[in-house]
Amino acid sequence: QVQLVESGGGLVQPGGSLRLSCAASGSIVSSYAMGWYRQAPGKQREWVALINSGSTTGYADSVKGRFTISRDNAKNTVYLQMNSLKPEDTAVYYCNAIRGGVTTWGQGTQVTVSS
């Protein structure tokens, strides 16, 4: 079973950039559909981006053109490059891995966009 650890969160000013990492162990990330979700205080968790085993990507409208999901198979890691960050991007960001109807979540990393 895959285990996921997110990193790369932090405090950034509006308009800035961050790159989140989701390191996988216990299984090969390229065989999974990998996604990023986020949850802001008082709100439900929402989908942000997805990369499937064929490397097809998808994005929520709110981040399209600003965020990029990618995968490094050699490092067994999935990334979320976030540019032009806005205060409304503030949330805990989680990655997940889906295969065979089973979803595994990481512990999350906090992203705060504020001046």
C-alpha positions in Angstrom: 0.0 0.0 0.0 1.2 3.5 -0.9 2.1 6.0 1.8 2.1 9.8 0.9 4.0 12.7 2.5 3.3 16.3 1.4 5.8 19.1 1.8 6.6 22.6 0.5 3.8 24.6 2.1 4.4 27.9 3.8 3.6 31.6 3.9 3.8 33.5 0.6 2.7 37.0 -0.6 -0.1 37.4 -3.1 1.3 36.9 -6.6 4.0 34.6 -5.3 4.8 31.0 -6.1 5.2 27.7 -4.2 5.9 24.2 -5.2 4.3 21.4 -3.2 5.7 17.9 -3.2 4.0 14.6 -2.6 6.5 11.8 -2.0 5.2 8.3 -2.2 6.6 5.1 -0.7 5.5 1.6 -0.7 4.3 1.6 -4.3 5.1 3.1 -7.7 3.3 6.4 -8.1 3.2 6.1 -11.9 0.6 3.3 -11.6 -1.8 5.5 -9.6 -4.0 8.4 -10.5 -2.7 11.2 -8.2 -4.6 14.2 -7.1 -4.3 17.4 -5.1 -7.1 18.7 -3.0 -7.4 21.6 -0.5 -9.5 22.5 2.4 -9.8 26.1 3.7 -11.1 26.8 7.2 -14.8 26.3 7.5 -15.1 24.9 4.0 -15.3 21.5 2.5 -12.3 19.8 0.9 -12.2 20.6 -2.8 -10.5 19.1 -5.8 -7.6 21.1 -7.3 -5.7 19.0 -9.9 -5.2 15.4 -11.1 -2.7 13.4 -13.1 -3.6 9.9 -14.2 -1.4 6.9 -14.9 -1.2 8.0 -18.5 -0.1 11.5 -17.5 -3.3 13.2 -18.6 -3.9 16.2 -16.3 -7.0 18.1 -15.2 -7.6 21.3 -13.1 -10.3 23.0 -11.2 -11.4 26.2 -12.9 -10.3 28.2 -10.0 -6.6 27.2 -10.5 -6.5 26.6 -14.3 -3.6 28.6 -15.9 -2.0 29.2 -12.5 -1.2 25.7 -11.1 0.6 22.8 -12.8 0.6 19.2 -11.6 3.5 17.0 -12.7 5.1 13.7 -11.8 8.7 12.5 -11.5 8.7 8.8 -11.7 12.4 8.5 -10.8 11.7 10.2 -7.5 8.3 8.6 -7.1 7.0 12.1 -6.4 4.1 14.3 -7.6 4.4 18.1 -7.6 2.0 21.0 -7.7 3.5 24.2 -9.0 1.4 27.1 -7.8 2.0 30.5 -9.4 0.1 33.8 -9.1 -1.1 32.8 -5.7 -4.2 34.6 -4.3 -5.4 34.9 -0.7 -8.3 32.6 -1.6 -5.7 29.8 -2.3 -5.0 29.7 1.5 -5.8 26.2 2.6 -4.4 22.9 3.8 -3.3 21.0 0.6 -3.6 17.2 0.5 -2.4 14.8 -2.1 -4.1 11.4 -2.8 -3.5 8.3 -4.7 -6.2 6.2 -6.4 -5.9 2.7 -7.7 -8.3 -0.2 -7.9 -11.0 1.8 -6.1 -8.8 2.5 -3.1 -7.9 6.1 -2.2 -5.0 7.0 0.1 -4.4 10.4 1.5 -1.4 12.3 2.8 -1.4 14.3 6.0 -1.5 17.7 4.3 0.6 20.8 4.1 -0.5 24.4 5.0 -0.4 27.1 2.4 -1.0 30.7 3.5 -1.2 33.5 1.0 -1.1 36.9 2.8 0.7 40.2 2.7 
